[in-house]
């Protein structure tokens, strides 16, 4: 599992947790769970500036 924090402080912001099967974005009570395929699609759209 890889965990990436979305702020410099590391504890006050949502995190991205990446496992072999899914990606969780957010925090307790406000969580988005994507499949790895959905995650790859989201990354592609961001990198191509579509989003």
PQR file of N, CA, C, O and H, with PARSE charges and radii, in Angstrom:
ATOM      1  N   UNK A   1       0.842  -1.174   0.000 -0.4000 1.5000
ATOM      2  CA  UNK A   1       0.000   0.000   0.000 -0.0000 2.0000
ATOM      3  C   UNK A   1       0.889   1.239   0.000  0.5500 1.7000
ATOM      4  O   UNK A   1       1.906   1.295   0.692 -0.5500 1.4000
ATOM      5  N   UNK A   2       0.487   2.219  -0.783 -0.4000 1.5000
ATOM      6  CA  UNK A   2       1.181   3.504  -0.821 -0.0000 2.0000
ATOM      7  C   UNK A   2       0.206   4.568  -0.334  0.5500 1.7000
ATOM      8  O   UNK A   2      -0.945   4.599  -0.770 -0.5500 1.4000
ATOM      9  H   UNK A   2      -0.339   2.173  -1.345  0.4000 1.0000
ATOM     10  N   UNK A   3       0.654   5.438   0.564 -0.4000 1.5000
ATOM     11  CA  UNK A   3      -0.189   6.514   1.091 -0.0000 2.0000
ATOM     12  C   UNK A   3       0.477   7.845   0.783  0.5500 1.7000
ATOM     13  O   UNK A   3       1.651   8.053   1.088 -0.5500 1.4000
ATOM     14  H   UNK A   3       1.589   5.413   0.918  0.4000 1.0000
ATOM     15  N   UNK A   4      -0.296   8.748   0.170 -0.4000 1.5000
ATOM     16  CA  UNK A   4       0.200  10.078  -0.181 -0.0000 2.0000
ATOM     17  C   UNK A   4      -0.682  11.105   0.506  0.5500 1.7000
ATOM     18  O   UNK A   4      -1.904  11.074   0.359 -0.5500 1.4000
ATOM     19  H   UNK A   4      -1.250   8.578  -0.077  0.4000 1.0000
ATOM     20  N   UNK A   5      -0.067  12.027   1.264 -0.4000 1.5000
ATOM     21  CA  UNK A   5      -0.832  13.099   1.892 -0.0000 2.0000
ATOM     22  C   UNK A   5      -0.967  14.251   0.902  0.5500 1.7000
ATOM     23  O   UNK A   5      -0.105  14.454   0.047 -0.5500 1.4000
ATOM     24  H   UNK A   5       0.926  12.052   1.383  0.4000 1.0000
ATOM     25  N   UNK A   6      -2.050  14.995   1.027 -0.4000 1.5000
ATOM     26  CA  UNK A   6      -2.321  16.079   0.087 -0.0000 2.0000
ATOM     27  C   UNK A   6      -1.960  17.457   0.638  0.5500 1.7000
ATOM     28  O   UNK A   6      -2.368  18.475   0.080 -0.5500 1.4000
ATOM     29  H   UNK A   6      -2.750  14.831   1.721  0.4000 1.0000
ATOM     30  N   UNK A   7      -1.189  17.492   1.739 -0.4000 1.5000
ATOM     31  CA  UNK A   7      -0.705  18.772   2.259 -0.0000 2.0000
ATOM     32  C   UNK A   7       0.667  18.577   2.892  0.5500 1.7000
ATOM     33  O   UNK A   7       1.077  17.447   3.156 -0.5500 1.4000
ATOM     34  H   UNK A   7      -0.857  16.665   2.192  0.4000 1.0000
ATOM     35  N   UNK A   8       1.361  19.654   3.130 -0.4000 1.5000
ATOM     36  CA  UNK A   8       2.712  19.589   3.676 -0.0000 2.0000
ATOM     37  C   UNK A   8       2.732  19.127   5.127  0.5500 1.7000
ATOM     38  O   UNK A   8       3.674  18.451   5.542 -0.5500 1.4000
ATOM     39  H   UNK A   8       1.028  20.572   2.915  0.4000 1.0000
ATOM     40  N   UNK A   9       1.717  19.475   5.902 -0.4000 1.5000
ATOM     41  CA  UNK A   9       1.689  19.115   7.320 -0.0000 2.0000
ATOM     42  C   UNK A   9       1.549  17.611   7.500  0.5500 1.7000
ATOM     43  O   UNK A   9       2.080  17.046   8.456 -0.5500 1.4000
ATOM     44  H   UNK A   9       0.952  20.023   5.565  0.4000 1.0000
ATOM     45  N   UNK A  10       0.833  16.957   6.579 -0.4000 1.5000
ATOM     46  CA  UNK A  10       0.734  15.516   6.590 -0.0000 2.0000
ATOM     47  C   UNK A  10      -0.374  14.920   7.423  0.5500 1.7000
ATOM     48  O   UNK A  10      -0.632  13.721   7.319 -0.5500 1.4000
ATOM     49  H   UNK A  10       0.401  17.416   5.802  0.4000 1.0000
ATOM     50  N   UNK A  11      -1.035  15.703   8.243 -0.4000 1.5000
ATOM     51  CA  UNK A  11      -2.074  15.114   9.089 -0.0000 2.0000
ATOM     52  C   UNK A  11      -3.410  15.845   9.021  0.5500 1.7000
ATOM     53  O   UNK A  11      -4.417  15.333   9.509 -0.5500 1.4000
ATOM     54  H   UNK A  11      -0.825  16.677   8.329  0.4000 1.0000
ATOM     55  N   UNK A  12      -3.434  17.021   8.430 -0.4000 1.5000
ATOM     56  CA  UNK A  12      -4.665  17.809   8.448 -0.0000 2.0000
ATOM     57  C   UNK A  12      -5.477  17.690   7.156  0.5500 1.7000
ATOM     58  O   UNK A  12      -6.596  18.198   7.091 -0.5500 1.4000
ATOM     59  H   UNK A  12      -2.616  17.437   8.034  0.4000 1.0000
ATOM     60  N   UNK A  13      -4.948  17.045   6.148 -0.4000 1.5000
ATOM     61  CA  UNK A  13      -5.614  16.983   4.849 -0.0000 2.0000
ATOM     62  C   UNK A  13      -5.973  15.545   4.483  0.5500 1.7000
ATOM     63  O   UNK A  13      -5.462  14.604   5.090 -0.5500 1.4000
ATOM     64  H   UNK A  13      -4.038  16.633   6.201  0.4000 1.0000
ATOM     65  N   UNK A  14      -6.847  15.372   3.498 -0.4000 1.5000
ATOM     66  CA  UNK A  14      -7.163  14.032   3.004 -0.0000 2.0000
ATOM     67  C   UNK A  14      -5.917  13.340   2.459  0.5500 1.7000
ATOM     68  O   UNK A  14      -4.916  13.980   2.138 -0.5500 1.4000
ATOM     69  H   UNK A  14      -7.262  16.137   3.005  0.4000 1.0000
ATOM     70  N   UNK A  15      -6.008  12.027   2.364 -0.4000 1.5000
ATOM     71  CA  UNK A  15      -4.905  11.241   1.828 -0.0000 2.0000
ATOM     72  C   UNK A  15      -5.382  10.415   0.647  0.5500 1.7000
ATOM     73  O   UNK A  15      -6.581  10.226   0.447 -0.5500 1.4000
ATOM     74  H   UNK A  15      -6.822  11.507   2.625  0.4000 1.0000
ATOM     75  N   UNK A  16      -4.425   9.926  -0.134 -0.4000 1.5000
ATOM     76  CA  UNK A  16      -4.687   8.988  -1.218 -0.0000 2.0000
ATOM     77  C   UNK A  16      -4.001   7.681  -0.827  0.5500 1.7000
ATOM     78  O   UNK A  16      -2.784   7.643  -0.647 -0.5500 1.4000
ATOM     79  H   UNK A  16      -3.451  10.079   0.028  0.4000 1.0000
ATOM     80  N   UNK A  17      -4.790   6.607  -0.697 -0.4000 1.5000
ATOM     81  CA  UNK A  17      -4.254   5.289  -0.367 -0.0000 2.0000
ATOM     82  C   UNK A  17      -4.380   4.407  -1.593  0.5500 1.7000
ATOM     83  O   UNK A  17      -5.482   4.178  -2.093 -0.5500 1.4000
ATOM     84  H   UNK A  17      -5.778   6.638  -0.844  0.4000 1.0000
ATOM     85  N   UNK A  18      -3.251   3.912  -2.075 -0.4000 1.5000
ATOM     86  CA  UNK A  18      -3.229   3.113  -3.292 -0.0000 2.0000
ATOM     87  C   UNK A  18      -2.851   1.675  -2.932  0.5500 1.7000
ATOM     88  O   UNK A  18      -1.789   1.421  -2.364 -0.5500 1.4000
ATOM     89  H   UNK A  18      -2.356   4.098  -1.669  0.4000 1.0000
ATOM     90  N   UNK A  19      -3.743   0.741  -3.272 -0.4000 1.5000
ATOM     91  CA  UNK A  19      -3.455  -0.677  -3.081 -0.0000 2.0000
ATOM     92  C   UNK A  19      -3.463  -1.349  -4.446  0.5500 1.7000
ATOM     93  O   UNK A  19      -3.653  -0.688  -5.466 -0.5500 1.4000
ATOM     94  H   UNK A  19      -4.606   0.947  -3.733  0.4000 1.0000
ATOM     95  N   UNK A  20      -3.259  -2.643  -4.465 -0.4000 1.5000
ATOM     96  CA  UNK A  20      -3.252  -3.375  -5.737 -0.0000 2.0000
ATOM     97  C   UNK A  20      -4.610  -3.368  -6.421  0.5500 1.7000
ATOM     98  O   UNK A  20      -4.683  -3.452  -7.647 -0.5500 1.4000
ATOM     99  H   UNK A  20      -3.104  -3.180  -3.635  0.4000 1.0000
ATOM    100  N   UNK A  21      -5.689  -3.268  -5.649 -0.4000 1.5000
ATOM    101  CA  UNK A  21      -7.022  -3.396  -6.226 -0.0000 2.0000
ATOM    102  C   UNK A  21      -7.848  -2.120  -6.241  0.5500 1.7000
ATOM    103  O   UNK A  21      -8.803  -2.016  -7.012 -0.5500 1.4000
ATOM    104  H   UNK A  21      -5.630  -3.199  -4.654  0.4000 1.0000
ATOM    105  N   UNK A  22      -7.498  -1.135  -5.398 -0.4000 1.5000
ATOM    106  CA  UNK A  22      -8.320   0.069  -5.346 -0.0000 2.0000
ATOM    107  C   UNK A  22      -7.523   1.273  -4.876  0.5500 1.7000
ATOM    108  O   UNK A  22      -6.395   1.153  -4.397 -0.5500 1.4000
ATOM    109  H   UNK A  22      -6.723  -1.220  -4.771  0.4000 1.0000
ATOM    110  N   UNK A  23      -8.146   2.443  -5.030 -0.4000 1.5000
ATOM    111  CA  UNK A  23      -7.558   3.695  -4.572 -0.0000 2.0000
ATOM    112  C   UNK A  23      -8.613   4.419  -3.754  0.5500 1.7000
ATOM    113  O   UNK A  23      -9.737   4.617  -4.215 -0.5500 1.4000
ATOM    114  H   UNK A  23      -9.062   2.540  -5.419  0.4000 1.0000
ATOM    115  N   UNK A  24      -8.248   4.816  -2.531 -0.4000 1.5000
ATOM    116  CA  UNK A  24      -9.138   5.572  -1.662 -0.0000 2.0000
ATOM    117  C   UNK A  24      -8.628   7.005  -1.606  0.5500 1.7000
ATOM    118  O   UNK A  24      -7.440   7.249  -1.393 -0.5500 1.4000
ATOM    119  H   UNK A  24      -7.335   4.655  -2.156  0.4000 1.0000
ATOM    120  N   UNK A  25      -9.548   7.950  -1.802 -0.4000 1.5000
ATOM    121  CA  UNK A  25      -9.197   9.359  -1.745 -0.0000 2.0000
ATOM    122  C   UNK A  25     -10.119  10.011  -0.726  0.5500 1.7000
ATOM    123  O   UNK A  25     -11.340   9.905  -0.835 -0.5500 1.4000
ATOM    124  H   UNK A  25     -10.513   7.751  -1.974  0.4000 1.0000
ATOM    125  N   UNK A  26      -9.547  10.681   0.257 -0.4000 1.5000
ATOM    126  CA  UNK A  26     -10.370  11.392   1.216 -0.0000 2.0000
ATOM    127  C   UNK A  26     -10.018  11.092   2.645  0.5500 1.7000
ATOM    128  O   UNK A  26      -8.870  10.812   2.990 -0.5500 1.4000
ATOM    129  H   UNK A  26      -8.555  10.768   0.346  0.4000 1.0000
ATOM    130  N   UNK A  27     -11.050  11.159   3.471 -0.4000 1.5000
ATOM    131  CA  UNK A  27     -10.884  10.973   4.903 -0.0000 2.0000
ATOM    132  C   UNK A  27     -12.147  10.340   5.468  0.5500 1.7000
ATOM    133  O   UNK A  27     -13.158  10.241   4.772 -0.5500 1.4000
ATOM    134  H   UNK A  27     -11.982  11.387   3.190  0.4000 1.0000
ATOM    135  N   UNK A  28     -12.097   9.918   6.703 -0.4000 1.5000
ATOM    136  CA  UNK A  28     -13.246   9.276   7.330 -0.0000 2.0000
ATOM    137  C   UNK A  28     -14.488  10.162   7.198  0.5500 1.7000
ATOM    138  O   UNK A  28     -14.447  11.349   7.520 -0.5500 1.4000
ATOM    139  H   UNK A  28     -11.276   9.998   7.269  0.4000 1.0000
ATOM    140  N   UNK A  29     -15.572   9.586   6.732 -0.4000 1.5000
ATOM    141  CA  UNK A  29     -16.805  10.327   6.537 -0.0000 2.0000
ATOM    142  C   UNK A  29     -16.909  11.027   5.194  0.5500 1.7000
ATOM    143  O   UNK A  29     -17.973  11.537   4.844 -0.5500 1.4000
ATOM    144  H   UNK A  29     -15.605   8.622   6.471  0.4000 1.0000
ATOM    145  N   UNK A  30     -15.824  11.061   4.439 -0.4000 1.5000
ATOM    146  CA  UNK A  30     -15.802  11.714   3.131 -0.0000 2.0000
ATOM    147  C   UNK A  30     -14.783  10.988   2.257  0.5500 1.7000
ATOM    148  O   UNK A  30     -13.688  11.491   2.003 -0.5500 1.4000
ATOM    149  H   UNK A  30     -14.959  10.647   4.723  0.4000 1.0000
ATOM    150  N   UNK A  31     -15.166   9.795   1.804 -0.4000 1.5000
ATOM    151  CA  UNK A  31     -14.221   8.907   1.133 -0.0000 2.0000
ATOM    152  C   UNK A  31     -14.726   8.515  -0.250  0.5500 1.7000
ATOM    153  O   UNK A  31     -15.895   8.171  -0.423 -0.5500 1.4000
ATOM    154  H   UNK A  31     -16.055   9.386   2.010  0.4000 1.0000
ATOM    155  N   UNK A  32     -13.841   8.572  -1.217 -0.4000 1.5000
ATOM    156  CA  UNK A  32     -14.124   8.114  -2.571 -0.0000 2.0000
ATOM    157  C   UNK A  32     -13.254   6.889  -2.825  0.5500 1.7000
ATOM    158  O   UNK A  32     -12.039   6.937  -2.628 -0.5500 1.4000
ATOM    159  H   UNK A  32     -12.891   8.851  -1.077  0.4000 1.0000
ATOM    160  N   UNK A  33     -13.871   5.791  -3.261 -0.4000 1.5000
ATOM    161  CA  UNK A  33     -13.130   4.566  -3.549 -0.0000 2.0000
ATOM    162  C   UNK A  33     -13.238   4.274  -5.040  0.5500 1.7000
ATOM    163  O   UNK A  33     -14.337   4.149  -5.581 -0.5500 1.4000
ATOM    164  H   UNK A  33     -14.857   5.752  -3.421  0.4000 1.0000
ATOM    165  N   UNK A  34     -12.084   4.167  -5.698 -0.4000 1.5000
ATOM    166  CA  UNK A  34     -12.017   3.893  -7.133 -0.0000 2.0000
ATOM    167  C   UNK A  34     -11.337   2.555  -7.369  0.5500 1.7000
ATOM    168  O   UNK A  34     -10.475   2.137  -6.596 -0.5500 1.4000
ATOM    169  H   UNK A  34     -11.192   4.269  -5.259  0.4000 1.0000
ATOM    170  N   UNK A  35     -11.736   1.886  -8.451 -0.4000 1.5000
ATOM    171  CA  UNK A  35     -10.974   0.715  -8.877 -0.0000 2.0000
ATOM    172  C   UNK A  35      -9.663   1.230  -9.462  0.5500 1.7000
ATOM    173  O   UNK A  35      -9.533   2.425  -9.727 -0.5500 1.4000
ATOM    174  H   UNK A  35     -12.436   2.226  -9.079  0.4000 1.0000
ATOM    175  N   UNK A  36      -8.703   0.353  -9.665 -0.4000 1.5000
ATOM    176  CA  UNK A  36      -7.449   0.787 -10.281 -0.0000 2.0000
ATOM    177  C   UNK A  36      -7.688   1.294 -11.697  0.5500 1.7000
ATOM    178  O   UNK A  36      -7.023   2.233 -12.136 -0.5500 1.4000
ATOM    179  H   UNK A  36      -8.809  -0.618  -9.450  0.4000 1.0000
ATOM    180  N   UNK A  37      -8.632   0.685 -12.418 -0.4000 1.5000
ATOM    181  CA  UNK A  37      -8.959   1.133 -13.774 -0.0000 2.0000
ATOM    182  C   UNK A  37      -9.529   2.552 -13.745  0.5500 1.7000
ATOM    183  O   UNK A  37      -9.144   3.389 -14.562 -0.5500 1.4000
ATOM    184  H   UNK A  37      -9.172  -0.077 -12.061  0.4000 1.0000
ATOM    185  N   UNK A  38     -10.435   2.828 -12.820 -0.4000 1.5000
ATOM    186  CA  UNK A  38     -10.998   4.168 -12.692 -0.0000 2.0000
ATOM    187  C   UNK A  38      -9.914   5.172 -12.328  0.5500 1.7000
ATOM    188  O   UNK A  38      -9.902   6.292 -12.839 -0.5500 1.4000
ATOM    189  H   UNK A  38     -10.748   2.148 -12.156  0.4000 1.0000
ATOM    190  N   UNK A  39      -9.009   4.774 -11.450 -0.4000 1.5000
ATOM    191  CA  UNK A  39      -7.909   5.627 -11.032 -0.0000 2.0000
ATOM    192  C   UNK A  39      -7.018   5.988 -12.225  0.5500 1.7000
ATOM    193  O   UNK A  39      -6.636   7.146 -12.391 -0.5500 1.4000
ATOM    194  H   UNK A  39      -9.018   3.864 -11.035  0.4000 1.0000
ATOM    195  N   UNK A  40      -6.693   5.001 -13.044 -0.4000 1.5000
ATOM    196  CA  UNK A  40      -5.854   5.251 -14.220 -0.0000 2.0000
ATOM    197  C   UNK A  40      -6.550   6.207 -15.180  0.5500 1.7000
ATOM    198  O   UNK A  40      -5.902   7.078 -15.760 -0.5500 1.4000
ATOM    199  H   UNK A  40      -7.004   4.060 -12.909  0.4000 1.0000
ATOM    200  N   UNK A  41      -7.861   6.056 -15.355 -0.4000 1.5000
ATOM    201  CA  UNK A  41      -8.629   6.960 -16.214 -0.0000 2.0000
ATOM    202  C   UNK A  41      -8.593   8.374 -15.657  0.5500 1.7000
ATOM    203  O   UNK A  41      -8.404   9.330 -16.409 -0.5500 1.4000
ATOM    204  H   UNK A  41      -8.387   5.349 -14.884  0.4000 1.0000
ATOM    205  N   UNK A  42      -8.771   8.517 -14.356 -0.4000 1.5000
ATOM    206  CA  UNK A  42      -8.720   9.838 -13.720 -0.0000 2.0000
ATOM    207  C   UNK A  42      -7.347  10.470 -13.909  0.5500 1.7000
ATOM    208  O   UNK A  42      -7.256  11.650 -14.248 -0.5500 1.4000
ATOM    209  H   UNK A  42      -8.924   7.741 -13.745  0.4000 1.0000
ATOM    210  N   UNK A  43      -6.285   9.710 -13.698 -0.4000 1.5000
ATOM    211  CA  UNK A  43      -4.931  10.244 -13.896 -0.0000 2.0000
ATOM    212  C   UNK A  43      -4.725  10.705 -15.327  0.5500 1.7000
ATOM    213  O   UNK A  43      -4.168  11.779 -15.556 -0.5500 1.4000
ATOM    214  H   UNK A  43      -6.359   8.752 -13.423  0.4000 1.0000
ATOM    215  N   UNK A  44      -5.167   9.909 -16.297 -0.4000 1.5000
ATOM    216  CA  UNK A  44      -5.012  10.275 -17.703 -0.0000 2.0000
ATOM    217  C   UNK A  44      -5.724  11.584 -18.016  0.5500 1.7000
ATOM    218  O   UNK A  44      -5.184  12.433 -18.725 -0.5500 1.4000
ATOM    219  H   UNK A  44      -5.619   9.037 -16.111  0.4000 1.0000
ATOM    220  N   UNK A  45      -6.938  11.750 -17.488 -0.4000 1.5000
ATOM    221  CA  UNK A  45      -7.713  12.972 -17.744 -0.0000 2.0000
ATOM    222  C   UNK A  45      -7.063  14.194 -17.108  0.5500 1.7000
ATOM    223  O   UNK A  45      -7.086  15.284 -17.680 -0.5500 1.4000
ATOM    224  H   UNK A  45      -7.377  11.060 -16.912  0.4000 1.0000
ATOM    225  N   UNK A  46      -6.485  14.013 -15.930 -0.4000 1.5000
ATOM    226  CA  UNK A  46      -5.793  15.128 -15.280 -0.0000 2.0000
ATOM    227  C   UNK A  46      -4.523  15.488 -16.047  0.5500 1.7000
ATOM    228  O   UNK A  46      -4.274  16.663 -16.314 -0.5500 1.4000
ATOM    229  H   UNK A  46      -6.466  13.128 -15.466  0.4000 1.0000
ATOM    230  N   UNK A  47      -3.727  14.495 -16.400 -0.4000 1.5000
ATOM    231  CA  UNK A  47      -2.477  14.754 -17.109 -0.0000 2.0000
ATOM    232  C   UNK A  47      -2.686  15.343 -18.498  0.5500 1.7000
ATOM    233  O   UNK A  47      -1.843  16.097 -18.984 -0.5500 1.4000
ATOM    234  H   UNK A  47      -3.929  13.540 -16.184  0.4000 1.0000
ATOM    235  N   UNK A  48      -3.803  15.006 -19.140 -0.4000 1.5000
ATOM    236  CA  UNK A  48      -4.093  15.567 -20.458 -0.0000 2.0000
ATOM    237  C   UNK A  48      -4.827  16.913 -20.370  0.5500 1.7000
ATOM    238  O   UNK A  48      -5.223  17.492 -21.381 -0.5500 1.4000
ATOM    239  H   UNK A  48      -4.488  14.394 -18.745  0.4000 1.0000
ATOM    240  N   UNK A  49      -4.997  17.394 -19.123 -0.4000 1.5000
ATOM    241  CA  UNK A  49      -5.667  18.669 -18.836 -0.0000 2.0000
ATOM    242  C   UNK A  49      -7.133  18.686 -19.251  0.5500 1.7000
ATOM    243  O   UNK A  49      -7.712  19.749 -19.472 -0.5500 1.4000
ATOM    244  H   UNK A  49      -4.675  16.924 -18.301  0.4000 1.0000
ATOM    245  N   UNK A  50      -7.728  17.494 -19.355 -0.4000 1.5000
ATOM    246  CA  UNK A  50      -9.159  17.405 -19.627 -0.0000 2.0000
ATOM    247  C   UNK A  50      -9.940  17.791 -18.371  0.5500 1.7000
ATOM    248  O   UNK A  50     -11.064  18.285 -18.457 -0.5500 1.4000
ATOM    249  H   UNK A  50      -7.257  16.631 -19.176  0.4000 1.0000
ATOM    250  N   UNK A  51      -9.342  17.563 -17.220 -0.4000 1.5000
ATOM    251  CA  UNK A  51      -9.947  17.948 -15.932 -0.0000 2.0000
ATOM    252  C   UNK A  51      -9.110  19.006 -15.259  0.5500 1.7000
ATOM    253  O   UNK A  51      -9.451  19.461 -14.167 -0.5500 1.4000
ATOM    254  H   UNK A  51      -8.429  17.161 -17.150  0.4000 1.0000
TER
END
